[in-house]
Amino acid sequence: MTNTDELAELLVYLGRAARGGDTGSDLTAAQWTALRFFARANGISRTPSAFASFHATTRGTASQTIKSLLTKGYLSRHEAKDDRRSVRYDLTDVGMQVMRDDPLRELSDAIDRLDVRLKSALRQALPALVGEIADIRDTVAFGTCGGCRHFSDCGATSYCVCVAAELDPADLGRLCINFAAVQDPKLVLPGVDPRKTT
């Protein structure tokens, strides 16, 4: 086994270990993934097609997962005023409460306990790895405004060139389906504004 094979296996192990804590929940691993996505995505990305891309699954499978969360009362559905075919999903109050018991919390806590330098290395390596996988598979690489070339800081407001619109400040650190990584890998840091890291 090569060093890279070992790293890949460790990443798979971490994923399985994080899911292993959800046995006492009424949610499946796919449902937890959907809840996390809709809790973390920006307004334009909280759609079935964006979730399907993020979860690397079919639109039909994604829709079934979303439907199950609607039935449980964890998500609410909102139709666009100008286009009834366009829908957005948000976590309900009950859904946000369920997220407090997210089995991924143990992994987050373990990362929190790491040395600052190790956490910094992970913050740089993992988004870069996600980008490489997206390139290999020719799929969408999700990220946040801080590392996106569509993002423009206009002082009092923030602007997205891709959608030609001002950004809600609450969306700046959220996942976006329109993400396009800047060339400098140091800036591809989900949830981090590169202007505030110097």
C-alpha positions in Angstrom: 0.0 0.0 0.0 1.3 3.4 -0.9 1.3 6.5 1.3 -1.5 8.0 -0.7 -3.5 4.7 -0.5 -3.1 4.8 3.2 -4.3 8.4 3.4 -7.3 7.6 1.3 -8.2 4.6 3.5 -7.9 6.8 6.6 -10.3 9.4 5.1 -12.8 6.6 4.3 -12.4 5.3 7.9 -13.1 8.8 9.3 -16.3 9.0 7.2 -17.5 5.6 8.5 -16.6 6.4 12.1 -18.5 9.7 11.9 -21.6 7.9 10.5 -21.2 5.2 13.2 -22.6 7.5 15.8 -26.0 7.9 14.3 -27.4 4.5 15.2 -29.7 5.9 17.9 -31.2 8.4 15.4 -34.3 8.0 13.1 -32.2 9.5 10.3 -30.2 7.5 7.7 -26.7 8.6 6.7 -28.1 10.1 3.5 -30.7 12.1 5.4 -28.0 13.4 7.7 -26.0 14.5 4.7 -29.1 16.3 3.3 -29.8 18.1 6.5 -26.1 19.2 6.8 -26.2 20.4 3.2 -29.4 22.5 3.6 -28.1 23.9 6.9 -24.8 24.9 5.2 -25.7 25.9 1.7 -26.5 29.4 0.5 -30.0 30.5 -0.7 -29.4 29.7 -4.4 -27.9 26.3 -3.6 -30.7 24.9 -1.4 -32.3 23.1 -4.3 -32.8 19.4 -5.2 -30.4 19.6 -8.2 -27.7 21.3 -6.1 -28.0 18.7 -3.4 -27.9 15.8 -5.9 -24.6 17.3 -7.3 -23.2 17.7 -3.8 -24.2 14.2 -2.7 -23.1 12.7 -6.0 -26.4 11.0 -6.6 -29.3 11.1 -9.0 -32.0 13.8 -8.9 -34.6 11.1 -8.2 -32.6 9.7 -5.2 -32.0 13.2 -3.9 -35.7 14.1 -4.2 -36.7 10.9 -2.2 -34.3 11.9 0.6 -35.7 15.5 0.6 -39.3 14.1 0.6 -38.5 12.0 3.7 -37.1 15.0 5.5 -40.2 17.0 4.6 -42.4 14.3 6.0 -40.5 14.3 9.2 -40.9 18.0 9.5 -37.2 18.8 9.3 -37.3 20.8 6.0 -39.8 23.3 4.6 -40.4 23.9 0.9 -40.5 27.4 -0.7 -41.5 28.2 -4.3 -40.0 31.1 -6.1 -42.6 33.9 -6.6 -41.7 34.4 -10.3 -41.1 30.7 -11.1 -43.2 28.0 -9.4 -40.8 25.3 -10.8 -38.0 26.7 -8.8 -38.0 25.6 -5.2 -35.7 26.1 -2.2 -35.6 24.1 1.0 -34.8 25.4 4.5 -34.4 23.7 7.8 -37.4 24.1 10.1 -37.0 24.9 13.8 -37.3 21.2 14.4 -34.7 20.5 11.8 -32.3 22.9 13.4 -32.9 21.3 16.8 -32.1 17.8 15.4 -28.8 19.2 14.0 -27.6 19.7 17.6 -27.4 15.9 17.8 -25.5 15.5 14.5 -23.3 12.5 14.8 -20.6 14.4 12.9 -20.2 16.5 16.0 -17.7 14.0 17.4 -15.5 14.4 14.4 -15.7 18.2 14.7 -14.7 17.9 18.3 -11.8 15.7 17.4 -10.6 18.2 14.9 -11.0 21.0 17.4 -8.6 19.2 19.7 -5.8 19.1 17.1 -2.8 21.3 17.3 -3.4 24.7 15.5 -0.8 23.9 12.8 -2.5 20.5 12.0 -5.9 22.2 11.8 -4.5 24.9 9.5 -3.0 22.1 7.3 -6.3 20.3 7.1 -8.1 23.6 6.3 -5.8 24.0 3.2 -5.5 20.3 2.2 -9.1 19.1 2.3 -10.7 21.8 0.1 -7.8 21.3 -2.4 -8.5 17.6 -2.3 -12.2 18.2 -2.9 -11.3 20.3 -5.9 -9.0 17.6 -7.3 -11.8 14.9 -7.0 -14.2 17.3 -8.7 -11.7 17.7 -11.6 -11.1 14.0 -11.9 -14.8 13.3 -12.0 -15.7 16.4 -14.0 -18.3 17.4 -11.4 -19.1 20.5 -9.4 -16.7 21.5 -6.7 -18.6 23.3 -3.9 -17.0 26.0 -1.9 -17.6 29.4 -0.3 -17.2 33.1 -1.4 -13.9 33.5 0.3 -12.2 31.2 -2.3 -14.4 32.0 -5.3 -13.3 34.0 -8.4 -16.9 35.2 -8.9 -16.8 37.0 -5.5 -16.3 40.8 -5.4 -16.0 42.9 -2.3 -17.4 46.3 -3.1 -16.8 47.7 0.4 -20.3 48.1 2.0 -21.7 45.3 -0.2 -20.5 42.0 -1.6 -21.3 41.0 -5.2 -21.4 37.7 -7.1 -20.5 38.1 -10.8 -21.9 34.7 -11.6 -25.5 35.5 -10.6 -25.0 39.3 -11.1 -26.5 40.1 -7.7 -25.5 41.5 -4.3 -24.9 38.8 -1.7 -26.7 38.5 1.5 -24.1 38.8 4.3 -25.4 35.5 5.8 -24.6 33.6 2.6 -20.9 34.6 2.5 -19.6 31.6 4.4 -22.1 29.1 3.0 -21.6 26.4 0.3 -22.4 27.5 -3.2 -23.1 25.4 -6.4 -21.7 28.3 -8.5 -18.3 28.1 -6.8 -15.3 28.5 -9.1 -11.9 28.3 -7.3 -9.4 31.1 -7.5 -6.0 30.1 -8.8 -4.2 30.5 -5.5 -4.8 27.3 -3.6 -4.2 29.2 -0.3 -7.4 31.0 -0.9 -9.6 28.0 -1.4 -10.7 27.8 2.3 -14.4 27.1 2.9 -15.8 29.5 5.4 -12.7 31.7 5.5 -12.4 35.2 4.0 -8.9 35.4 2.6 -8.8 39.1 3.3 -9.0 38.4 7.0 -6.3 35.7 7.2 -3.2 37.9 6.9 
